[in-house]
Amino acid sequence: SASGLQPCLPCPSGLVQELQGATFCEPCKAGFVTPGLAFGFSGRDQQRCLDVRDTMSLPALPSGNIPERESIFGFEEVSLLGLKLIMTITWKITLDEADVGDMVAIFYGEPFTSIRQLDWSYTSASCDPTVDAALCKTQGPDAVPWASRKFEIHSAGPGTYSAVLFTKKRRMRIRGEVWVCVNGRIRDRDGTPVNCPPDTGQAV
């Protein structure tokens, strides 16, 4: 909590604090995440940061007050094209949660703490960022609670990339998922395992 006294609140996703009475949360190290997409853990909670590879079989946890059966978010596909990463992000939230001002973004680093944004788009925009990225920065006429968006971003090098969903109504990042680029994990368009390209310095 802000004062170090009760009541304590859950840490944001990807952050933990094992000490009672603390006034801050600490991020998981690179390649590690908290099982919940919406919240981390604090106080005497026995769950800690887990290796992202070990979370593949974990059941998804509810995010905020969005019913799990109506909530989907994450990386659908990632591939390499030269020095660019092609990332497809899928989202699904409740209709009453959705707004034309909602945004999906790609960050380098952890989803709720990173400030290096690589690209973003309004979820309501009618566009293909790989063809005309400018159109993705224009709100569409209607909220889009369920869709996918493909991003073509310059590599930020090996490490953690995050997809983040920002909702206008709540004015906060409500969903986040990480994808870790390690040599041999990413594949080119032909399906061949390749190394992570170097950091090109992109940020928006």
Disulfide bonds with the S-S distance in Angstrom:
Cys11-Cys25 2.17
Cys28-Cys49 1.98
Cys127-Cys136 2.04
Cys181-Cys196 2.06
